[in-house]
């Protein structure tokens, strides 16, 4: 073998030419190892894309449910207390982007001090609202509550 020094004293091996000594290609083992590394990295990246898509879909459904709940609570604030309490059934189904959301609510007189005795009857109600939906064979829900006098503003 022919060894020689380059400018700053770095030792390198000069390629020799001749039969059997020319290494300009890759061996089959090197190609298979590089393909295995590339495949592993590619599968990890695809897994991240799949996870990101599931999070995006979940976030989108959660946003729709939150908007439906906010809209329904705004509808209640425009009604009188008697109309709010008289609504029957206290549920509603809405379809958005092909997915069914179910809104269930209750309107109760307010117990301010928590002693299980209604303190304010008629003027103030607490509205509890649940929005539920099923996506990817899993049940999801969003809950909100508000208090309102139920008088149009």
N, C-alpha and C positions, 0 to 999 in steps of 0.2 A: 504494500500500500504506500501511497505517496502522501506524506504529511508535509504541510508547509504552514508558515506563520503569516498572518495578514497584518496590516499596518500597526495596530495597537497591541500586538502580541497575542491575538486570539487564535487558538489552535483550531483548525478546521480540516476536514477530510475532503480531498479533491476527488470528484467522481472519476473513476477509471473507465475507460472504454475498452470493450473487448467482449468476447463471447461469455455469457453467463454473469457478467458483472454489471450490466446496464440495468438500473432500477428506475425506469421512467414510469412504470405503471403501478397499480395496487394489486395486492394479492386478494384472493377470494375471502380470506379471513378478515382482512381489513375492511373490505366492502360490506361484509355481513355485520361486522361490529358497528360500522357507521350507520347502516340501515337500522339496526336495533336501537341505537341511540336516537336517531331521527324519529323513529316510530314512537318511542317512549315519550319524547318531548311533544310530538304531535298529539298523542292521546291525552296528555295532561292539559294541553291547550284546549282541545275539544271538550274535555270535562269542565273546564272553566266556563266555556261558552254555554254549555248546557245549564250549569248552575246559575249563570247570569240571566239566562232566559227565564228560568223558573222564578227567580227573584223579581224580574221585570213583570211577569204575569201576576204574581202575588201582589206586587205593589200597585199595579193597575186596578186589580179587583178591589183592593183596600181603598184606593182613592175613589172609585165609583161608589162603594158602600158608604164611605164618609160623606160624599156629596149628597147621596140620597137621604141620609139621616139629617144632615144640615138643612136640606130643602124641606123635609117633612116638619122639622121643628120650627122652621120659619112659617110654614103654613099654620101650625098651631098658634103661633103668636098673633096671627091675624084673625083668630076665631074668639068667640066669647067662651067663658068657662062652661056654660051650659051645653054649647055645641060640642066642645071638646069631650066632655063627659058622656054625651049622648051618642057619640060615634060607635057604631056596632056593625060589623065586627071590628075589633081593634087590631086588624092586620091588613096587609096589602102586599100584593106580589107585583114586582116590576121586572121586566126583562131588558137588560142592557148588554149589547154586544153578544147576544145569544146566550147569556148567562142569567138565570133567574135569581133575583134577590127578594127575600121575604122580610117585610118590615112588621114588627110586632111592638105595640106600645101599650102603656097603661097611664092613666091620669088619676092621681090621688090627691086628696086634700093634704095640706102640709102639717107635719108634726115637727115644730121648730125645736123643741127642747128634748126630743127623743124619749119621752115618757110613754109612748104608745097611745097617747091621747091626741086626737086631732086638735090643733090649736087654732087653725084658721080654716074656716069652712066657707067656701063660695068665692072668695076674692082671689085666692092664690092656689094654684095647683102645681104639683110636681109631675112632669111628664118624663117617663122612662121609655127609651126607644132602643130596640135591638134590631140590627140588620144582619141577616144570616144568608149564607150562600154555600154551595158545594162546588168545589173545583178540584180536579184530579182526585176524586173519590175521598176528599177530606172536607169536613165541615169547618167553616170559618164564620166569625161574627164580629160585629162592631157594636158597642153599646155607648149611648149618650143619654144625658139627662139635662133637663132645664126646668126652671120654675118660671111661671108666667101668670099674669093676671088675666090673660086671655082676652084683653080688650084691644081692639084694633088701634094701631098707633097712627 
